[in-house]
Amino acid sequence: MKKLSVIAMADRRAELLSGLLRLGCVEISEPDPQKLGEVGHKFERSDSRLAAVKADLNGVGSTLNALKRYAEIKDGPFVKRESMSEDEFIDDERFSDAMDVSGAINKTIDEIDRLQTEEGRIRSKIAALEPWADLDIPLEVHGTEHTKLYLLMCPPGTDIEEVSEEIGEFGAQIKELGEDLLEKYSILLCHKDDSSRVFEKLRPYGFSVSTFPGMSGTAKENLASLNVDLKKNLVDQKTAMEKIAVEKDVAPDIKVLSDRLMVESYVQEGLEKLLTDGTVLLFEAWIPAENEGEITAFLDEWGCAWRTEEPAEEEYSDVPIKLKNNWFSGPLNMVTEMYSLPLYGSVDPNPLMAPFFIIFYGIMMADMGYGLLMFIAGLYISKKYSPKGMSGHMFSLATLCGISTFFFGAITGGFFGDFLTQLVLLTTGKHFALPSLFTPLDDTMMVLVGCMALGLVHIVTGMVTSAVMKFRRKQYMDIVWNEITWWIVFAGLPLSLLKITPYVLYAGIGLVVIGPLITGKGIMGKIGGIFGSVYNNVTGYFGDLLSYSRLMALMLSGSVIAQVFNTLATLPGNIIFFLIISAIGNGLNFGLNVLGCYVHDLRLQCLEFFGKFYEDGGRAFKPLSYDTKYVDIK
């Protein structure tokens, strides 16, 4: 990355931003006012329409949601992107018409929301009135000249006869009208002068008064009126929903409008970062070094003054990260972005991680049938829908891992477990097996040793990467004590065990002891450093190495589960039942392993591999660009 500083004429800001948008490789940032010195007070942020554009974008989002809901527009799991030219994308007439339709739909949405709120109120009133439907006393009647009338509710287990005896001394009368799961309903009549004393008696039983302010007539009369209102409300809602549904054909234009407003919001965000005094404007930006030529040529064309410079080391935490990867390593962005982007000035882990991740996945899955499914699904979705971002990486990675899975399946002779073996045995009675170099069940120890040897290569690759980074920073002694020392130990162990020579191991152990003696401070620091170095590194590397046994474990478990289901499928002795049971079992096994292998592979990369060299904390590069969801701009 390079830092770009630009001064341009203020009246050219629209053309300038339009050109930078088309280039798609400039992340605009606001200059530090302190760098402007004495003239800094003359500059202020450019005016923008960001708030208005975001409001329109939210409105269009509501329109799309309404069309999906009421017009039953199904996008499916993947968005089919429309290809169009830039001129079509910025067509003002199409934009204006779509905006008008969106505004009309949003007014209808507001009407539906109002009607649904009103429906809720009507239904609440109906629910409150229904227990009193058989009461022939008007709701506005609350007693006579000398009496009080109350509609009461109490818990369903309340004994009304007991309550009646409690209040009998006051001449009060209570009558049960009915009950449901939540409440028991009753009517109370008492003398006005005794009402407070009557309620003192009722309080322990949990009674509450039910009132209907503003209502007149009996409950039945009010229910009839409310049901008429509810029926009309539902008809009005249906009419409003149909009004939206008939706009189904405008959905493609609304999607383009959504993308256009999204891009416009990016432009307005960039505009807010420009400082101007009314005559000239200033801004800073981050640009990829590889794009410097085309960017500065564009700035020269528009008469801008510019300067580029390398970021200072103290700025590394602020420099955005753009990973430069190809078709093979690019899909691993899924892993890197999920973990954390690397810090600027460190190393992009994807090219180093890609071969190990794909090979490890293939070892754990190791089945030609499963690999074929992954390859076909990943390739088909990538070609047909061209998903971008995380989804695009996921299906590209699935394609590559499918190839690896098929390869290791061919080596171990697995095709949906032993599906073909059981099928041939069931139909012909003859034994058949696919050719294989080895099988997880018969050669378990060999597979385990091979996986741990591959794990050692993985670990050493991380250590080599760490050594290269330290070498560039001139941290030569750190390389000796942290990497070279343990490489000698790793090399000495097999040489000693094979009785070739023990001296390489002795040299490694000597360096393990000498390192803390040289770097430690004080006698206790040096002694403590020796024990700490031995304990931490021996347990650390041994634990890391054992982690790779999961490659063998998942290969074995996937193979065994598939064979168990295939064997169960042969028990009915019927080819139809065999195919059904085997398909279900292998489907479950496939789904379990697709996720399980990814999680375990991810763990090996993030802990055992990244832990040796990775410096995280970077932030993603977000240039001003045509970053769209529904269309591809030619």
C-alpha positions in Angstrom: 0.0 0.0 0.0 1.0 3.6 -0.5 -0.4 6.8 1.0 -1.7 9.2 -1.5 -2.2 13.0 -0.8 -4.2 15.1 -3.3 -5.0 18.7 -3.9 -7.6 19.4 -6.6 -10.0 22.2 -7.7 -13.2 22.1 -5.7 -15.4 22.5 -8.7 -14.1 19.2 -10.1 -15.0 17.0 -7.2 -17.9 15.3 -8.9 -15.7 14.2 -11.9 -12.9 13.3 -9.5 -15.1 11.0 -7.4 -16.7 9.5 -10.4 -13.3 8.6 -11.9 -12.0 7.2 -8.6 -15.2 5.1 -8.3 -14.6 3.7 -11.8 -11.0 2.9 -10.9 -12.2 1.0 -7.8 -8.8 1.0 -5.9 -8.7 4.2 -3.8 -9.7 4.2 -0.1 -10.3 7.9 0.7 -9.4 9.2 4.2 -9.7 12.6 5.8 -6.4 14.5 6.2 -5.1 15.3 9.6 -6.0 19.0 10.2 -2.7 19.4 12.2 -0.7 18.7 9.0 -2.3 21.7 7.3 -0.6 24.1 9.6 -1.7 27.8 9.6 -4.3 27.3 6.8 -6.0 24.4 8.5 -8.7 26.6 10.0 -9.8 27.6 6.5 -10.8 24.0 5.5 -13.9 22.2 6.4 -15.7 19.0 5.4 -17.4 19.0 2.0 -21.2 19.1 2.0 -22.8 15.7 1.3 -26.2 14.0 0.9 -25.2 11.0 2.9 -28.2 11.1 5.3 -30.7 11.6 2.5 -29.1 8.8 0.4 -29.1 6.4 3.4 -32.8 7.2 4.1 -33.6 6.4 0.5 -31.6 3.2 0.7 -33.5 2.1 3.8 -36.8 2.9 2.0 -35.8 0.8 -1.0 -34.8 -2.0 1.4 -38.3 -1.9 2.8 -39.7 -2.1 -0.7 -37.7 -5.2 -1.6 -38.7 -6.9 1.6 -42.4 -6.1 0.9 -42.1 -7.4 -2.6 -40.5 -10.6 -1.4 -43.2 -11.0 1.2 -46.4 -10.0 -0.7 -45.4 -10.7 -4.3 -43.7 -14.0 -3.2 -40.5 -13.2 -5.0 -37.9 -15.9 -4.3 -34.3 -15.1 -4.7 -33.2 -18.5 -3.6 -30.1 -19.2 -1.6 -27.9 -17.3 -4.2 -28.5 -14.0 -5.9 -28.5 -14.2 -9.7 -26.6 -11.1 -10.7 -27.7 -9.1 -13.7 -25.0 -7.9 -16.0 -25.3 -4.3 -17.3 -23.2 -1.4 -18.6 -22.3 1.6 -16.5 -24.6 3.8 -18.6 -27.5 1.5 -17.9 -26.6 1.5 -14.2 -26.7 5.3 -13.9 -29.7 5.8 -16.2 -31.5 8.7 -14.5 -34.9 7.9 -16.1 -34.9 4.3 -14.8 -33.7 5.5 -11.5 -36.4 8.1 -11.2 -39.2 5.8 -12.2 -38.0 3.1 -9.8 -37.8 5.6 -7.0 -41.4 6.7 -7.6 -42.6 3.1 -7.5 -40.6 2.5 -4.3 -42.2 5.6 -2.7 -45.7 4.4 -3.6 -45.0 0.9 -2.3 -43.7 2.3 1.0 -46.8 4.4 1.5 -48.8 1.1 1.1 -46.5 -0.5 3.6 -47.2 2.3 6.1 -50.9 1.7 5.5 -50.5 -2.1 6.1 -48.6 -1.4 9.3 -51.4 1.0 10.5 -54.0 -1.6 9.6 -52.1 -4.4 11.4 -51.7 -2.2 14.5 -55.4 -1.5 14.4 -56.1 -5.2 13.9 -54.2 -5.9 17.1 -56.2 -3.4 19.1 -59.5 -4.8 17.7 -58.5 -8.4 18.6 -57.4 -7.3 22.1 -60.9 -5.7 22.7 -62.6 -8.8 21.3 -60.6 -11.1 23.6 -61.4 -8.8 26.6 -65.1 -8.8 25.8 -65.7 -12.4 25.0 -65.9 -13.6 28.6 -68.8 -11.2 29.2 -70.8 -12.0 26.0 -73.7 -13.6 28.0 -74.0 -10.6 30.3 -77.2 -8.6 29.3 -76.2 -5.5 31.4 -74.9 -2.5 29.3 -71.2 -1.9 29.9 -71.7 1.7 30.8 -73.9 0.7 33.7 -71.9 0.7 36.9 -74.7 0.5 39.5 -77.8 2.3 40.7 -78.4 5.3 43.1 -77.4 3.2 46.1 -75.5 0.2 44.7 -72.2 -0.4 42.9 -71.8 -3.0 40.0 -68.4 -4.5 39.3 -67.1 -7.0 36.7 -64.4 -9.0 38.4 -61.7 -11.4 37.4 -59.8 -13.8 39.7 -57.5 -16.8 39.5 -59.4 -19.9 38.0 -59.0 -21.9 41.3 -60.9 -19.4 43.4 -63.9 -20.7 45.3 -66.7 -18.2 44.6 -69.1 -19.8 47.2 -66.4 -19.2 49.9 -66.0 -15.6 48.7 -69.8 -15.1 48.8 -69.9 -16.2 52.4 -67.0 -13.8 53.2 -68.9 -10.7 51.9 -72.4 -11.9 52.9 -72.3 -9.8 56.1 -72.4 -6.7 53.9 -75.3 -7.9 51.9 -73.1 -8.0 48.8 -73.9 -10.5 46.0 -71.3 -12.2 43.7 -72.2 -14.4 40.8 -69.8 -16.6 38.7 -70.3 -16.1 34.9 -67.6 -18.5 33.6 -63.9 -19.2 33.4 -61.0 -20.2 31.1 -57.5 -21.4 31.6 -56.3 -18.0 32.9 -59.2 -16.3 34.7 -62.5 -16.8 36.4 -65.2 -14.2 35.6 -67.9 -12.9 38.0 -70.2 -10.0 38.7 -70.4 -8.2 42.1 -73.3 -6.1 43.4 -72.9 -4.2 46.7 -74.0 -1.1 48.6 -72.0 2.0 47.8 -71.2 2.6 51.4 -69.8 -1.0 51.8 -67.7 -1.2 48.6 -64.4 -0.4 50.3 -65.0 -3.0 53.0 -66.1 -5.6 50.5 -62.9 -5.2 48.5 -60.9 -5.6 51.7 -62.4 -9.0 51.9 -61.8 -9.7 48.2 -58.1 -8.7 48.2 -56.6 -12.0 49.5 -58.4 -13.9 46.7 -56.6 -11.9 43.9 -59.7 -10.2 42.4 -59.3 -7.4 39.9 -61.9 -5.1 38.2 -62.5 -5.3 34.5 -63.6 -2.0 32.9 -64.5 -1.0 29.3 -64.1 2.8 29.1 -65.8 4.5 26.1 -68.0 1.5 25.3 -71.8 1.5 25.6 -74.3 -1.3 25.1 -73.9 -4.9 26.0 -70.8 -6.9 25.4 -72.6 -8.9 22.7 -73.5 -5.7 20.8 -69.9 -4.5 21.1 -68.5 -7.8 19.9 -70.8 -7.7 16.9 -69.6 -4.2 16.0 -65.9 -5.2 16.6 -66.2 -8.3 14.4 -67.5 -6.1 11.6 -64.6 -3.7 12.0 -62.2 -6.7 12.1 -63.6 -8.1 8.9 -63.3 -4.7 7.1 -59.7 -4.3 8.5 -58.7 -7.7 7.0 -60.2 -6.9 3.7 -58.4 -3.5 3.6 -55.1 -5.3 4.5 -55.6 -7.9 1.7 -56.3 -5.1 -0.8 -53.2 -3.2 0.2 -51.1 -6.4 -0.1 -52.5 -7.1 -3.5 -51.6 -3.5 -4.5 -48.0 -4.4 -3.7 -48.1 -7.8 -5.3 -49.2 -6.4 -8.7 -45.8 -4.5 -8.7 -44.0 -7.8 -9.0 -42.5 -6.9 -12.4 -40.8 -3.8 -11.0 -38.6 -5.9 -8.6 -35.5 -6.0 -11.0 -35.5 -2.2 -11.3 -35.9 -1.9 -7.5 -32.8 -4.1 -7.1 -30.8 -2.0 -9.5 -32.0 1.1 -7.6 -30.8 -0.5 -4.3 -27.3 -1.1 -5.7 -27.2 2.4 -7.2 -28.1 4.0 -3.9 -25.6 1.8 -2.1 -22.9 3.0 -4.5 -24.1 6.6 -4.1 -23.7 6.2 -0.3 -20.1 5.1 -0.8 -19.6 8.3 -2.9 -21.2 10.5 -0.3 -19.1 8.9 2.5 -16.0 9.7 0.4 -17.3 13.2 -0.2 -17.6 13.8 3.6 -13.8 13.1 3.9 -12.8 15.8 1.5 -11.7 19.1 3.1 -12.3 22.3 1.1 -12.1 26.0 1.5 -14.4 26.5 -1.4 -11.7 26.9 -4.1 -9.6 23.8 -3.6 -10.1 20.4 -1.9 -7.7 18.2 -0.1 -7.9 14.5 0.7 -5.7 11.6 1.6 -6.1 7.9 0.5 -4.6 4.5 0.6 -3.9 2.9 -2.7 -2.3 -0.5 -3.8 1.2 0.1 -5.0 0.5 -1.9 -8.2 -2.3 0.6 -9.1 -0.2 3.7 -8.5 0.4 4.4 -12.2 -3.2 4.4 -13.4 -4.3 6.4 -10.4 -1.7 9.1 -10.8 -2.3 9.3 -14.6 -6.0 10.0 -13.8 -5.1 12.7 -11.3 -2.8 14.3 -13.8 -5.6 14.3 -16.4 -7.7 16.3 -14.1 -5.0 18.8 -13.1 -4.5 17.5 -9.5 -1.4 18.0 -7.4 -0.5 14.7 -5.8 2.1 12.9 -3.8 2.6 9.2 -2.8 4.7 7.8 0.0 5.4 4.6 1.7 3.6 4.1 5.0 5.9 4.6 8.1 6.3 1.7 10.4 4.3 3.5 13.1 1.4 3.7 10.7 1.3 0.0 10.0 -1.7 -0.6 12.3 -3.7 1.9 10.2 -2.8 0.6 6.8 -5.6 -1.3 5.1 -5.0 -4.9 4.0 -5.6 -6.1 0.5 -4.7 -9.8 0.1 -3.1 -10.5 -3.3 -4.1 -14.1 -4.1 -4.8 -16.2 -7.2 -7.5 -18.9 -7.9 -5.7 -21.4 -5.7 -5.0 -19.3 -2.6 -7.8 -16.8 -2.9 -10.5 -19.0 -1.4 -8.5 -19.2 1.8 -9.6 -15.6 2.4 -12.6 -17.3 4.0 -10.3 -18.6 6.8 -8.1 -15.6 7.1 -11.0 -13.1 7.3 -12.8 -15.4 9.8 -9.7 -15.4 12.0 -8.2 -11.9 11.5 -6.4 -10.1 8.7 -2.6 -10.0 8.9 -1.0 -6.8 10.1 0.6 -4.7 7.4 4.3 -5.4 7.0 3.9 -9.0 8.1 3.0 -11.9 5.7 -0.1 -13.0 3.8 -0.7 -16.6 5.1 -3.0 -17.8 2.3 -0.3 -19.0 -0.2 1.4 -20.9 2.6 -1.8 -22.2 4.1 -3.7 -23.2 0.9 -1.9 -26.5 0.1 -1.9 -27.7 3.7 -5.6 -26.8 4.2 -6.7 -28.5 1.0 -4.6 -31.6 1.6 -5.6 -31.9 5.2 -9.3 -31.7 4.3 -8.8 -34.4 1.6 -7.1 -36.7 4.1 -9.9 -36.3 6.7 -12.8 -36.8 4.2 -11.0 -39.3 1.9 -13.9 -40.6 -0.2 -14.3 -40.4 -3.9 -18.1 -40.1 -3.7 -18.1 -37.3 -1.2 -15.3 -35.6 -3.1 -17.3 -35.8 -6.3 -20.3 -34.2 -4.6 -18.3 -31.4 -3.2 -16.5 -30.7 -6.5 -19.8 -30.7 -8.6 -21.7 -28.6 -6.1 -18.9 -26.0 -5.7 -18.1 -25.8 -9.4 -21.8 -25.5 -10.4 -22.7 -22.8 -7.9 -19.5 -20.9 -8.6 -20.1 -20.9 -12.4 -23.9 -20.4 -12.4 -24.4 -17.8 -9.7 -20.8 -16.3 -9.3 -21.3 -15.6 -5.6 -19.0 -12.9 -4.2 -17.4 -12.3 -0.8 -17.5 -15.1 1.8 -20.0 -17.2 -0.2 -17.7 -17.1 -3.3 -14.7 -18.1 -1.3 -16.7 -20.9 0.4 -17.8 -22.6 -2.9 -14.4 -22.1 -4.5 -12.8 -23.8 -1.5 -15.3 -26.6 -1.6 -14.3 -27.2 -5.3 -10.6 -27.5 -4.4 -11.3 -29.6 -1.3 -13.5 -31.8 -3.4 -10.6 -32.6 -5.7 -8.4 -33.4 -2.8 -11.1 -35.5 -1.2 -11.6 -37.5 -4.4 -7.8 -38.0 -4.7 -7.4 -39.4 -1.2 -10.5 -41.4 -1.7 -9.0 -43.0 -4.8 -5.9 -43.9 -2.8 -7.9 -45.5 0.1 -10.5 -47.1 -2.2 -13.5 -45.3 -0.7 -16.6 -44.6 -2.7 -19.4 -43.7 -0.2 -17.5 -46.0 2.1 -17.8 -49.6 0.8 -21.0 -48.9 -1.2 -19.8 -50.7 -4.3 -18.6 -53.7 -2.4 -21.9 -54.1 -0.6 -23.9 -53.5 -3.7 -22.0 -56.1 -5.8 -22.2 -58.6 -2.9 -26.0 -58.0 -2.5 -26.8 -58.3 -6.2 -24.3 -61.0 -7.3 -23.0 -62.7 -4.2 -19.5 -62.0 -5.3 -16.8 -60.1 -3.4 -15.6 -56.9 -5.0 -13.3 -54.1 -3.8 -11.9 -51.0 -5.4 -8.1 -51.0 -5.7 -6.3 -49.0 -3.0 -2.8 -48.2 -1.8 -3.9 -48.5 1.8 -7.1 -48.4 3.9 -7.8 -46.5 7.2 -9.0 -49.7 8.9 -6.1 -52.0 8.0 -3.2 -49.5 8.0 -4.2 -47.3 10.9 -0.7 -47.0 12.4 0.9 -46.1 9.0 -1.8 -43.4 8.5 -1.2 -42.0 12.0 2.6 -41.8 11.4 2.1 -40.2 8.0 -0.3 -37.6 9.4 2.1 -36.6 12.1 5.0 -36.4 9.6 2.9 -34.1 7.5 2.1 -32.1 10.6 5.8 -31.7 11.3 6.2 -30.3 7.8 3.3 -27.9 8.5 4.9 -26.8 11.8 8.4 -26.3 10.3 6.9 -24.3 7.4 5.4 -21.9 10.0 8.8 -21.7 11.8 10.6 -21.0 8.5 8.1 -18.2 7.8 8.8 -16.8 11.2 12.6 -17.0 10.6 12.3 -15.2 7.3 10.3 -12.4 8.9 12.8 -12.1 11.7 15.6 -12.0 9.2 14.1 -9.1 7.4 13.8 -7.3 10.7 17.5 -8.2 11.5 16.5 -10.2 14.5 19.2 -12.7 13.9 19.7 -14.1 17.4 16.0 -14.7 17.8 16.2 -17.0 14.7 19.0 -18.9 16.3 17.4 -19.5 19.7 13.7 -19.9 18.6 13.9 -21.7 15.3 17.3 -23.1 14.4 17.8 -24.6 17.8 14.7 -26.6 17.6 15.3 -27.6 14.0 18.5 -29.2 15.1 16.5 -31.0 17.9 13.9 -32.2 15.4 16.7 -33.5 13.1 18.6 -35.1 16.0 15.7 -37.1 17.4 15.3 -39.5 14.4 19.0 -39.7 13.8 19.5 -40.7 17.4 16.6 -43.2 17.4 17.8 -44.8 14.2 21.3 -45.0 15.8 22.9 -43.1 13.0 24.5 -40.4 15.2 23.5 -38.9 18.6 25.7 -35.8 18.2 23.1 -33.7 16.3 20.6 -34.2 19.2 23.4 -33.3 21.7 24.1 -30.1 19.7 20.4 -29.2 19.8 20.1 -29.8 23.5 23.3 -27.7 24.1 21.7 -24.8 22.2 18.5 -25.1 24.2 20.6 -24.6 27.4 22.9 -22.0 26.0 20.1 -19.7 24.7 18.6 -18.8 28.1 22.1 -18.5 29.6 22.9 -15.8 27.1 19.6 -14.0 26.9 18.5 -14.4 30.5 19.1 -11.7 33.2 20.6 -12.8 36.5 21.4 -16.2 37.8 17.7 -17.0 38.6 16.6 -15.6 35.2 19.1 -17.8 33.3 18.2 -21.0 35.3 14.4 -20.2 35.1 14.9 -19.5 31.3 16.4 -23.0 30.7 13.5 -24.8 32.5 10.9 -22.5 30.9 12.4 -23.0 27.4 12.6 -26.8 27.8 9.2 -27.2 29.4 7.3 -24.8 27.1 8.8 -25.9 23.9 8.9 -29.6 24.5 5.2 -29.7 25.7 4.2 -27.2 23.1 5.7 -28.9 20.0 4.7 -32.4 21.3 1.1 -31.2 21.8 1.1 -29.5 18.4 2.4 -32.7 16.8 -0.2 -34.8 18.5 -3.0 -32.5 17.2 -2.4 -33.8 13.7 -3.6 -37.3 14.8 -7.1 -35.8 14.2 -6.4 -36.3 10.5 -6.2 -40.0 11.0 -9.1 -40.0 13.4 -11.6 -38.3 11.1 -10.5 -40.4 8.1 -11.1 -43.5 10.2 -14.4 -42.3 11.7 -15.9 -41.2 8.3 -14.9 -44.5 6.7 -16.3 -46.6 9.6 -19.6 -44.7 9.8 -20.2 -45.1 6.0 -19.4 -48.8 6.2 -21.8 -49.2 9.2 -24.7 -47.6 7.2 -23.9 -49.6 4.1 -23.9 -52.9 6.1 -27.2 -52.0 7.8 -28.6 -51.3 4.3 -27.9 -54.9 3.2 -29.9 -56.4 6.1 -33.3 -56.3 4.4 -31.8 -58.1 1.4 -33.6 -55.8 -1.0 -31.9 -53.5 -3.5 -34.5 -50.7 -3.1 -34.1 -50.7 0.7 -30.4 -50.9 0.3 -30.2 -47.8 -1.9 -32.6 -45.8 0.3 -30.9 -46.7 3.7 -27.4 -46.2 2.2 -28.4 -42.8 0.7 -29.8 -41.6 4.0 -26.8 -42.8 6.0 -24.2 -41.5 3.6 -26.0 -38.2 3.4 -25.9 -37.8 7.2 -22.2 -38.9 7.2 -21.4 -36.4 4.4 -23.1 -33.5 6.2 -21.3 -34.3 9.4 -17.9 -34.6 7.8 -18.2 -31.5 5.6 -18.6 -29.4 8.7 -16.4 -31.5 11.0 -13.4 -31.6 8.7 -13.6 -27.9 8.1 -13.7 -27.1 11.8 -10.7 -29.4 12.6 -8.8 -28.2 9.6 -9.4 -24.6 10.7 -8.1 -25.4 14.2 -4.8 -26.8 12.8 -4.3 -23.6 10.7 -5.3 -21.1 13.4 -3.5 -22.7 16.4 -0.7 -25.0 15.2 0.3 -23.0 12.1 -0.6 -19.3 12.7 0.8 -19.6 16.2 4.3 -19.9 14.8 4.5 -16.7 12.8 1.1 -14.9 12.3 0.7 -11.3 13.3 -3.0 -10.3 13.1 -4.8 -7.0 13.6 -5.1 -5.8 10.1 -8.3 -4.1 8.7 -9.8 -4.7 5.3 -9.1 -2.4 2.3 -12.4 -0.8 1.4 -11.9 1.3 -1.8 -14.5 3.5 -3.4 -15.9 1.1 -6.0 -18.9 -0.4 -7.6 -19.5 -2.9 -4.8 -23.0 -4.2 -5.7 -25.2 -7.1 -4.7 -27.6 -7.6 -7.6 -25.7 -6.4 -10.7 -22.3 -6.7 -12.3 -21.1 -3.5 -14.0 -19.4 -4.0 -17.3 
